[in-house]
Amino acid sequence: FMQRGLDSQTKKQLEEEEKKIISEEHWYLDVPDLKEKESYIIEERSFLRCEDLVYGRMSFKGFNPEIEKLMIQMNSKCKEEEIEEDDQMEADVSDEEMARRYETLVGTIGKKFLRKRDQRVLKDDDEDDEVEERNSNTRPNKRAKKMFLKPQD
Amino acid sequence: MAAEHGTAAEALVGQVVLPGDLLLLPAHYDEDAEGERLRLSAGAAPQGRLLCGPGLRRSGAGLLVTKCGLLRHRPAGGGAYWVDSQQKRYVPVKGDHVIGIVTAKAGDVFRLDVGGSEPASLSYLAFEGATKRNRPNVQVGDLIYGQFVVANKDMEPEMVCIDSSGKSSGMGIIGQDGFLFKVSLGLIRKLLAPKCEIIQELSQLYPFELVLGMNGRIWVKAKTVQQTLIIVNILEACEYMTAEQRKQALAKLSGN
């Protein structure tokens, strides 16, 4: 029959030979690990990071109002970077209120995604015993509807 | 070549250095000498890394000077040393904002002349709000203010007109009219310094708009042609004028 490729036996032989020659350590060089020199010096070819240069587009005395707005924005960006870390956003809603809202929210949204049968079960759990009786009456009726009705001969 | 004895970097700040000078850094930056700590004249020991700016190269534990000029130092933020040199020819550097002139449209890419050795490329999608269907209206001969995103000696420089957050923030096509001229790179840096007297004095004269490219190109636009030319002449001449001469010239103008 058709034989493409080596026999399983010859494959095994080759593997064993390879293993003898190449062991796990073959893949690591014998050179000792070079200590990575911590470089404290960064080379930089741009003047922008050395000197504090302002933005190149400028407008004076209201010649171009958009650029004047941009100038204020750009030049205050440099100063704002230092202050950013200190500012914290004040919360509009307190934490307690948030927790209360979230609790109820999860329940209502969760109900939305229940399938019909589960919804019924959920409803029954919530209601009182008195109401349960009424429901129990309706339950077998509904169940009866859903069960397969044998055709009468 | 004889190895030169290096001199301490702080000693030469503000003085002329020549290519080939070796600057020694204080022992903070040398991981071997942990016991000896030299005190910097500035005071507290700088933390973080030292920035080795244009005109300097790292060599061993010191810095080798490659351009002649004045040595500058900034002690803030880890410290930075660089050489303040004068030149007219621009070499594209990543992150620089420059003014380019559109010379050709090649398919989806514009070729811009920025004054370097090669024309830079600018993709039509690199504008704010540009999509494949909504192309920017750029013609040959337009002026564009953009920044380099790729600029090294091995590759063709590439430019974009949006910043990292996708906003144009002032970059893009520069409008109609106005006057473009070329000055040396040192003057541009002087003009872009945080509190430049020249710019402050000029802004008192009349309303005008100014765009400065780091490649030595300046674009000026004022209400009348005469005002534009006056500003151009002042900017070109103020490189070699002293502060007093400049104030006299401006006083004459405002008197007119």
Contacts between the chains, C-beta under 8 A, distances in Angstrom:
chain1	res1	chain2	res2	distance
A	37	B	31	7.3
A	38	B	31	5.7
A	39	B	49	7.6
A	39	B	58	7.7
A	40	B	28	7.5
A	40	B	29	4.3
A	40	B	31	7.7
A	40	B	49	5.3
A	40	B	50	5.8
A	41	B	25	7.8
A	41	B	29	6.5
A	41	B	49	6.7
A	41	B	50	5.0
A	41	B	51	7.9
A	41	B	52	5.1
A	41	B	58	4.9
A	41	B	63	7.4
A	42	B	49	5.2
A	42	B	50	7.1
A	42	B	51	5.6
A	42	B	52	6.5
A	43	B	52	4.9
A	43	B	56	7.9
A	43	B	57	7.0
A	43	B	58	5.8
A	44	B	51	5.3
A	44	B	52	6.4
A	44	B	53	5.3
A	44	B	54	7.2
A	44	B	80	7.8
A	44	B	82	7.9
A	45	B	53	7.8
A	45	B	54	5.4
A	45	B	93	5.1
A	45	B	94	7.8
A	46	B	54	7.2
A	46	B	93	4.7
A	46	B	94	6.8
A	46	B	95	5.2
A	46	B	96	6.1
A	47	B	53	7.1
A	47	B	54	6.1
A	47	B	82	7.3
A	47	B	93	8.0
A	47	B	189	6.0
A	47	B	214	7.5
A	48	B	95	5.9
A	48	B	96	6.6
A	48	B	214	7.8
A	49	B	51	6.7
A	49	B	53	7.6
A	49	B	80	7.6
A	49	B	95	7.9
A	50	B	51	6.5
A	50	B	53	4.2
A	50	B	54	7.4
A	50	B	72	7.5
A	50	B	74	6.6
A	50	B	80	5.1
A	50	B	82	4.7
A	51	B	72	7.9
A	51	B	74	7.5
A	51	B	189	6.8
A	51	B	193	6.9
A	52	B	193	7.8
A	52	B	194	5.4
A	53	B	189	6.9
A	53	B	192	4.1
A	53	B	193	6.9
A	53	B	194	7.8
A	54	B	192	5.6
A	54	B	193	7.7
A	54	B	194	6.0
A	55	B	97	7.8
A	55	B	170	6.9
A	56	B	97	5.0
A	56	B	145	7.3
A	56	B	192	6.6
A	56	B	211	6.1
A	56	B	212	4.2
A	56	B	213	6.4
A	56	B	214	7.2
A	57	B	145	6.6
A	57	B	170	4.5
A	57	B	210	7.6
A	57	B	211	5.1
A	57	B	212	7.7
A	58	B	199	7.2
A	58	B	209	7.3
A	58	B	210	4.7
A	58	B	211	7.5
A	58	B	212	7.5
A	59	B	207	7.9
A	59	B	208	7.6
A	59	B	209	4.5
A	59	B	210	7.2
A	60	B	202	7.5
A	60	B	203	3.9
A	60	B	207	5.8
A	60	B	208	5.9
A	60	B	209	7.6
A	60	B	210	7.5
A	61	B	203	6.8
A	61	B	206	6.7
A	61	B	207	3.3
A	61	B	208	7.5
A	62	B	207	5.8
A	63	B	207	4.1
A	63	B	208	5.7
A	63	B	209	4.8
A	63	B	221	7.5
A	63	B	222	7.5
A	63	B	223	7.9
A	64	B	209	4.9
A	67	B	170	6.6
A	67	B	209	6.6
A	70	B	169	6.7
A	70	B	170	4.9
A	74	B	169	7.3
A	74	B	170	7.6
